[in-house]
Amino acid sequence: MLIVSGSPIIGSFDFKTRVDFVRVPGIIKLRNGDYVPLGEHGSIQETTALRSSLIGETALAFAPDLFIVDKEALGLRGELEGTLEKLKARGTRLVLGLRDVLDEPEALALEWQRKRVIPAVEQLYDDIWVYGLKAIYDPLAGLGLSANVGTKTTFTGYLRRSRPSAMPAATFTDIGQRILVTAGGGGDGELLIDWALRAYEQDASALPPALIVPGPFMRADLRTVFEQRASAIAQVSMLTFEPRMEHLMAECLAVASMGGYNTFCEILSFDKRALLVPRHTPRLEQTIRAEAAERLGLIRMLRDPDGAPDPNIMIEALRSMPDQALPSRWPTPGLLDGLTTIVDQCGAWFGQAARG
């Protein structure tokens, strides 16, 4: 298995035997929707051209039987189109993997129209895997796609997580008594971290202790301010980044997060009481997911405050977390069947390919 990624921290993670990765120049999407290079290595046009060349050469040299694309059907800026067409001509099976929620249908339809995504979804891809449940949300609803797309779409269920065999880089002997406050990657997690710190600054004695993990992509100046505030509170510890978050997630008392896809899968996998504070910009993905999960009783949600966050609201939410129902109290059929479903799909196709 070969992973092609633009993530600057992909080398921080553990991979199984026979899994390797190739790093290409990263691109990030700003809140206003514009794309910029992650590093200062030329214009966005030059970075896109370099990504296109590296991805194409890597894919054609590796000659995969199965090519799975994560979320962006043609790449962030169309850099995958040529590679997809060449692999299709070679007989490679092309799969588009989508998280459970992308955005509200109106916004997503405009984005896909602008990026010319729909012809690729209709014609290039052999399969579409939605890593979620249709009973929770259908990310393709309202896009005007053909019945053919529905036929080749599989709702796999969420992707179950487990503890890595390697131990975490940092250990906390009292993690079982702590609320884990995590902003995922952290690039837009300042509201969650600030709101949680305001609660502990006002009345830490009323709350369980907390471990705050702002994430590797939080702006350095913001992280420094948060670290200074946290250091003044005996009940709060802060850890910038943990590549094996599953250990902390599995052992903590409860979780407060924004509700991104990966964190949501961890919450369900380790059956954790959770409070979600989703972002509303630049897309409604996290809000839609949190609202659906709250309706099913899986989590509790706090909506964005109007103006400055009220610490009293967060104090009450955090204080009540130990009494919150576990997600498993509301069983949902197929909820965490994602990996099993994908293995079955791949096994059936590889078997056909071998016989062919």
Phi, psi and omega in degrees: 000135179235127180255128174254122188216149173260007182289131179287349182245016182298330179289352180276351186258158180269134177240148179289168175302140179073017172242127179225173180220155173238128181265127174249161179305134184277152174229139176238153179258126180281168180300332180275002177096350179284153176253142177221152176296142179292323176253168181269072185233051178104184184283169177295327178294317179293320179296318179297317180296321179293317177301315181301316181294313182294317180297315181298312181296319180296313183295317183289326178288322180287331178051064184288152170282329184226130182237112183254125180254133183269102166074308184270103191301325179246016187089172182298323182225038176082009187286352181266347192303310181298320179296316179299317181295320180291319178293322178301317180295333179278349181094009176293138177281126184255125182236132172260118178261125183239138172290172186298326181228132175255305178187176174297146189305319183298315181292320181293321179299317179295319180296315181292327176294317180296322183270002181058042184280324189301316177302324179292317179296322182286320194246322187278316188279138177276326182219152172234124177252124173257117185278064181189197180239138178296331179294337177269311179193144176247105184290346182261356181293142176080011182259358178071029181280158184285167177297333179298322178294319178298323181295322184264012179260132177239126172273107191280337196094166182287159185270109182294137178252154176222168180289136172294154178292326178285147180283159179294157179292328180237143179236148179227115184296335181254025184299333180293344178257001187257147167275126178272117178256108185233134180257022180064232177295329174092358182297335180223034185260016186294327180298311181301311184294316180298316182295317179296317179296322177300320180296314181289326177295327182278319184203069181295330183295339181273357189239153170296155177298158184232149167242118182257127177240097186289336178102153188288342184259006176291140179306137185300322182292321177295316181299320179299316179297316180296321179297320179295318179294318181294324182295341180272000183242116183298331184279355189238133169241154180228138179228122187296313187205138175226112183291345179241060183300338182302325179297312180295319181297319183292329188260343186290165179290315182196172185231133169244123184210180177274338178090033170294167188301310185297315179296322179298318177298320179294319178301314180291318184296321182260008174053059185254138169298134187219144172243122181252133175240082188285152173278160179245351180227153359280358178220163185267013183311305185295323179295315179299316180297314183296318179297318179294318181292324178293321178300327180274358180080013185281330183214175168245147186237140169246130180274157179308133178284154170273111183087209183293137180298136178274113182299332181295324178295317180290322178302312181296319181294315181290322182295328183272355185299319180300338180264000182288149178291143175289151178304326183293347178293338181242076185298136179237115183304132176076008189304317185243035182269010189305310184293318179298316180298317182294318178299318178297317179298312181294318181298318179297318182288317180297325176297318177295319181296320181295316179294326179293000000 
